[in-house]
Amino acid sequence: MDKSGAKKLFDDYMEGFKKNNLEQFLSALDEECHIIQPDGISLKGKNKIKEWFELFWKENRVNKLNVYSFYYLDLGEKISFSEWDLTYSKTHEQKSSINEAISIPKAISIVTYNDENITSIVEYQRTEQPHV
């Protein structure tokens, strides 16, 4: 796995999520992939990840997903770091009068790879604006 291969896998994962394309989304992931989301939800294996994806898209729609950076290192373990933000809304049936749009601003993903796929993703969310 080199930087261009890792970037393609990460892009497939993010684009698949953004466009509700389960096949593209899952194609980037190893069978035993482990994802830890910013809210602490832990998903182990493609089957659990698929269940989460289908539930997310049943209840939500993506308004915006932007990836701002991609950094790759191979120091024995292949790893990338990316910054992104996401805004999504509940579907009509799931709408809350309190908060219809949910935003995850400037999150970071730390991603590990084997020679063919993404093996893990840990996502972090900034909870406060930077102090300048």
DRENZA-439769 format. One record per residue: residue in three letters; x, y, z of N, C-alpha, C in turn. Coordinates in steps of 0.2 Angstrom, whole numbers, padded with zeros to 4 digits, always signed. Layout:
<nodes>
alaXYZXYZXYZ
...
</nodes>
This chain:
<nodes>
met+0004-0006+0000+0000+0000+0000+0004+0006+0000
asp+0003+0010-0005+0007+0017-0005+0002+0022-0004
lys+0004+0029-0004+0000+0034-0003-0006+0035-0007
ser-0005+0034-0014-0011+0034-0019-0016+0029-0018
gly-0013+0023-0016-0018+0017-0014-0022+0019-0008
ala-0019+0021-0003-0022+0023+0003-0027+0028+0002
lys-0025+0033-0002-0030+0039-0003-0036+0037-0007
lys-0035+0032-0012-0041+0030-0016-0046+0026-0011
leu-0043+0022-0007-0047+0018-0002-0051+0023+0003
phe-0048+0028+0005-0051+0033+0010-0056+0037+0006
asp-0055+0039+0000-0059+0042-0004-0066+0038-0006
asp-0064+0032-0008-0070+0027-0009-0074+0026-0003
tyr-0071+0026+0003-0075+0025+0009-0079+0032+0011
met-0076+0037+0010-0080+0044+0011-0085+0045+0006
glu-0083+0044+0000-0088+0045-0006-0094+0040-0005
gly-0093+0034-0004-0098+0029-0003-0103+0031+0003
phe-0100+0034+0008-0104+0036+0014-0108+0042+0011
lys-0105+0047+0008-0108+0053+0006-0114+0052+0001
lys-0113+0047-0003-0118+0046-0008-0123+0040-0007
asn-0122+0038-0001-0127+0032+0001-0125+0026-0004
asn-0119+0025-0005-0117+0019-0010-0114+0014-0005
leu-0118+0009-0003-0115+0004+0002-0110+0000-0001
glu-0110-0002-0007-0105-0006-0011-0098-0002-0011
gln-0098+0004-0013-0092+0008-0013-0089+0009-0006
phe-0094+0010-0001-0092+0011+0006-0088+0005+0008
leu-0091-0001+0008-0089-0007+0010-0083-0010+0007
ser-0082-0008+0000-0077-0011-0004-0070-0008-0001
ala-0069-0003+0002-0063+0000+0005-0061-0004+0011
leu-0065-0007+0014-0064-0010+0021-0062-0017+0021
asp-0058-0019+0026-0056-0026+0027-0062-0029+0031
glu-0062-0036+0030-0068-0040+0033-0068-0039+0040
glu-0062-0038+0044-0062-0037+0051-0061-0030+0053
cys-0062-0025+0049-0061-0018+0050-0065-0016+0057
his-0061-0011+0060-0064-0009+0067-0065-0001+0066
ile-0071+0001+0067-0072+0009+0067-0074+0011+0073
ile-0071+0016+0076-0073+0020+0082-0075+0027+0080
gln-0082+0028+0081-0084+0035+0079-0083+0040+0084
pro-0084+0046+0082-0083+0052+0087-0087+0051+0093
asp-0093+0048+0093-0097+0048+0099-0096+0042+0103
gly-0090+0038+0101-0088+0032+0105-0091+0025+0102
ile-0096+0026+0097-0099+0019+0095-0093+0015+0091
ser-0093+0009+0093-0087+0004+0091-0091-0001+0086
leu-0088-0001+0080-0091-0006+0075-0085-0011+0073
lys-0086-0017+0074-0081-0022+0072-0084-0027+0067
gly-0080-0027+0061-0082-0031+0056-0087-0028+0051
lys-0086-0030+0045-0090-0027+0039-0098-0028+0041
asn-0100-0034+0044-0107-0035+0045-0110-0030+0049
lys-0106-0028+0055-0109-0023+0060-0108-0016+0056
ile-0103-0015+0053-0103-0008+0049-0108-0008+0044
lys-0110-0013+0040-0115-0013+0036-0122-0011+0039
glu-0123-0014+0045-0129-0013+0049-0130-0006+0051
trp-0124-0003+0053-0124+0004+0055-0126+0008+0049
phe-0122+0007+0044-0123+0011+0038-0131+0011+0035
glu-0134+0005+0035-0141+0005+0033-0145+0009+0038
leu-0144+0008+0044-0148+0012+0049-0147+0019+0049
phe-0141+0021+0048-0139+0029+0047-0144+0031+0041
trp-0143+0028+0035-0147+0030+0030-0154+0030+0030
lys-0157+0025+0034-0164+0025+0035-0166+0031+0039
glu-0162+0033+0043-0164+0039+0048-0162+0046+0046
asn-0157+0046+0041-0153+0052+0040-0152+0053+0033
arg-0150+0059+0031-0147+0061+0024-0141+0066+0025
val-0136+0065+0021-0130+0069+0022-0131+0075+0018
asn-0130+0081+0021-0131+0087+0018-0124+0090+0015
lys-0119+0088+0019-0112+0090+0017-0107+0086+0020
leu-0102+0084+0016-0096+0080+0018-0090+0083+0015
asn-0085+0086+0018-0079+0089+0015-0073+0086+0018
val-0069+0084+0014-0062+0081+0017-0057+0087+0015
tyr-0054+0089+0020-0049+0095+0019-0042+0093+0019
ser-0040+0087+0021-0033+0085+0021-0032+0078+0021
phe-0026+0075+0019-0025+0068+0019-0017+0068+0019
tyr-0015+0065+0025-0008+0064+0026-0007+0056+0027
tyr-0001+0054+0024+0000+0047+0024+0007+0045+0026
leu+0008+0040+0031+0014+0038+0033+0015+0030+0033
asp+0021+0028+0031+0022+0021+0031+0028+0020+0035
leu+0027+0019+0042+0033+0018+0046+0033+0010+0049
gly+0032+0006+0044+0030-0001+0046+0023-0003+0047
glu+0019+0002+0050+0012+0002+0050+0010+0007+0045
lys+0005+0006+0041+0003+0011+0036-0003+0014+0039
ile-0002+0021+0039-0007+0025+0043-0009+0032+0039
ser-0015+0034+0039-0016+0041+0037-0020+0045+0042
phe-0020+0051+0041-0023+0056+0045-0027+0061+0040
ser-0034+0062+0042-0038+0066+0037-0042+0071+0042
glu-0043+0077+0039-0048+0082+0042-0054+0082+0038
trp-0060+0082+0041-0066+0082+0037-0071+0086+0042
asp-0077+0088+0038-0083+0090+0042-0089+0087+0039
leu-0094+0086+0043-0100+0083+0040-0106+0086+0043
thr-0111+0087+0039-0118+0090+0041-0123+0085+0038
tyr-0127+0083+0043-0133+0078+0041-0139+0080+0044
ser-0145+0078+0041-0151+0079+0044-0155+0073+0045
lys-0160+0073+0050-0164+0068+0051-0169+0067+0045
thr-0171+0061+0043-0176+0061+0038-0183+0063+0040
his-0188+0064+0036-0194+0067+0038-0197+0064+0044
glu-0197+0057+0044-0200+0053+0050-0196+0054+0056
gln-0190+0056+0056-0185+0056+0062-0184+0063+0064
lys-0187+0068+0061-0185+0075+0063-0187+0077+0070
ser-0183+0081+0073-0184+0083+0079-0185+0091+0079
ser-0189+0093+0082-0191+0101+0082-0185+0104+0085
ile-0181+0101+0089-0176+0104+0093-0170+0105+0089
asn-0167+0100+0085-0161+0101+0081-0162+0097+0075
glu-0164+0100+0069-0164+0096+0063-0158+0094+0059
ala-0153+0099+0060-0147+0098+0056-0141+0096+0062
ile-0137+0091+0060-0132+0089+0065-0125+0090+0062
ser-0121+0094+0065-0114+0095+0062-0109+0092+0066
ile-0104+0089+0062-0098+0087+0065-0092+0091+0062
pro-0090+0097+0065-0085+0101+0062-0078+0099+0063
lys-0074+0099+0058-0067+0098+0058-0065+0092+0062
ala-0068+0086+0060-0066+0080+0063-0060+0077+0060
ile-0057+0073+0064-0050+0069+0061-0051+0062+0061
ser-0049+0059+0056-0049+0051+0056-0042+0049+0056
ile-0040+0044+0060-0034+0041+0060-0036+0034+0057
val-0033+0032+0051-0034+0026+0047-0028+0022+0047
thr-0029+0015+0048-0024+0010+0046-0026+0006+0041
tyr-0020+0003+0037-0021-0001+0031-0017-0007+0031
asn-0020-0012+0028-0015-0018+0026-0013-0017+0019
asp-0011-0022+0016-0009-0021+0009-0015-0020+0004
glu-0021-0021+0006-0027-0021+0001-0033-0017+0004
asn-0034-0016+0010-0040-0012+0013-0038-0008+0019
ile-0043-0004+0021-0043-0001+0027-0044-0006+0033
thr-0040-0006+0038-0041-0011+0044-0044-0008+0050
ser-0043-0001+0051-0046+0002+0056-0047+0010+0055
ile-0052+0013+0058-0053+0020+0058-0055+0022+0065
val-0052+0027+0067-0053+0030+0074-0055+0038+0072
glu-0061+0040+0074-0063+0047+0072-0064+0051+0078
tyr-0061+0057+0078-0061+0062+0083-0065+0068+0081
gln-0069+0071+0085-0072+0077+0084-0070+0083+0088
arg-0068+0089+0085-0067+0095+0089-0073+0097+0093
thr-0073+0098+0099-0079+0100+0103-0079+0107+0104
glu-0074+0111+0104-0074+0118+0105-0070+0122+0099
gln-0072+0128+0098-0068+0132+0093-0061+0133+0096
pro-0056+0134+0091-0049+0135+0094-0049+0142+0097
his-0045+0142+0102-0043+0149+0106-0038+0152+0102
val-0039+0158+0100-0034+0162+0096-0032+0168+0100
</nodes>
